[in-house]
Amino acid sequence: MNDVEMSLSRGQQVSLVLLRTLVGWHFLYEGYFKLLRPAWSRDGTPLAAWSSAGYLHAANGPFAALFHRLADSPSLGRVDTAVAAALILVGLSLTLGLFTQAGCAGGLALLALFYLSQIPTAGVPQPQTEGAYLFVNKNLIEAGAVLVLLLFRSGRIAGLDRLRHEPRPRVAPAQEAAS
């Protein structure tokens, strides 16, 4: 039993692993969907390829000018692919509990970029959003959840990190000689 397991109840452990899996799935599916497009609609018409250009052009945070230049950059396609790949890698890491600390750090970095690109300051409903946000939005809440996962080392509770970090049973020298 590791230090994390010893200090948490079974319910707390299950809750952390469930949270990690849900957040991981969210990252994984967001990245997969971005790479999947262009795809086909239900009526058989092709969907446009995903691009972050609209999102970057709408940036209003402290780095808005940088995001606007990036939206007009000839390397935008590579940036879009890198964002989708990063989302998938973070998602796989958290879902599988593999290299969870690195996955959490990557997730926090992505969420910080997403939050800083469009800090919600209006406090009223905005077009194409489902709520009214003032400073706290889904990106910030998810970042808080990922921070909890990072601090509690949730991959060592259940996941492939646990297998990587569990001490292997030592074989006694007499048993080694007999084998």
N, C-alpha and C positions, 0 to 999 in steps of 0.2 A: 504494500500500500504506500503510495507516495504522499508527500506533504499536503498537496491539494486535497486528495481524497480524505485524509485524516481530519481536516479542519471543516469539511462541508458535510451537511446531511445528504442522504440519498436523494431527497427531493430537490435540494439545491444543485446537486450534480446533474440530475436529469434535466433540470431547467436550463442550466448553462449549456449543456450539449444540444438541447432542443433549440435554444436561441442561436447557437453557432450554426446549426444545420439550416435553420430558416434564413438567417442572414447570408450564409454561403449560397443557398439556392437562389436568393435574390440576385446576388452578384453574378452567379453562373448563368442564369437565364438572361439577364440583361446583356451580358457579353455574347452569348449564343445568338440571341435575337438580332443583335447588331451585325454579326457575321453572316447570319442566315439571309439577310436581305441583300440583293433583291430576291423576293419570293413571289408567291402567287396568292391573290385574294381568293375568297370563297367562290366568287363568280368567275374565276379563271383569268383575271386581268393581272398583269405584272405590277408589283409594288415597286416604288422607287427605292434605290439603294439608300441605306442609312448614311447620314452625314451629320457631323456635329456643327456644321457651318451656322445653321439657324440658332442653335443654342449659344455658340460663341459670339455671334453678332448681337445677341440679346444680353450679353454680360453687362452687369452694372456694378460689380463689386470693385474692390480696390485695384484689381489687376485688369480691369475692363479693356484698357488700351492694348495690353498684351494679347488678350483673348481675341479682340477684334482683328489684330494683325495676323494671328494664327488662323482665323477663319478665312482670310484672304490669301493665305500662303499656298504656294504650289505643293507643299508637302502635306496638305490637309488630309489626303487619302491615307498616307502613312500614319498620321496621328490618329485618325479614326480606327485604323487596324490595330494600332498599339493600344488604344483605349479598350477596344473590344477584347483583345488578348489579355490585357491586364485584368479586366473584369472576370474573364474566364479563369485565369490562374488563381485569383483571390477566391473566387467561388469554389473551385476544386479544393483548394487548401482548407477552407473552412468547412466545407461539406464532408470531406474525408478526414478532417483532423490531422492533416499532414503538413508539417512545417507551419503550424498554426500561428506561431508568433510572427513569422515573416508574412503570412497571409493577412494577419490583423494589421501589421504595419502598412502593407500595401493598400489594404482597404481604407485605413485612416487617411493615407495620402490622397487616394482618389476622392474620398468624401470631402476632404478639405478643399481640394481643387473645385469640386462641384459646388460646394457651399460658397467659397470665396468668389466664384464667378457670378453668382446671383444671390447676394444676401437679401433676404426678404425684409424690406423696410416699409412696404406700403400698408400692411395691416388690413387690407381689404381684398376680396376675391380678385384674382388675376385671370386673364384669358388662359384657357387650357390648363387650369389647375383645379383641384377638387376642394380647395379650402382657402381660408384667409390666414396668411402667416405673417407674424411680426417677429423677426429675428430667429425664431425657432421653426425649422421646417423638417421634412423627412430626412434630409441629408444629415442634419445636426443630430437628430434623434438616433439615426442608425450609427453615426459616429460614436455616440455615447454607448450604444450597445456593443460595438466592436471594441471600444476601450475596456469595457467590463470583461469581454472575452480574452483580451490581451492580458489583463492584470491577473485573471484567475487561471491562466494557462489551461484553457479548456480542452486542448488537444491531449493533454496528459490524463484527463478524466476518462475520456473514451475517444478513440480515434487511432489513426496509425501512428501518431506521435507517442502514444502510450506504449505501443509495441517497440518503437525505436528506443525508448528511454527506460523500459523495465530492465532491471538487472537480470542477466542470464544466470540460470542456476550453475554454480560451479561444480565441476566434476572432481571428485576426490582423486588424488594421485593413484591410489590402489585401483580404482575403477578404470582409470586411463590405461594402466599397465595391462589390465585384464582384457581390454577391448582389442 
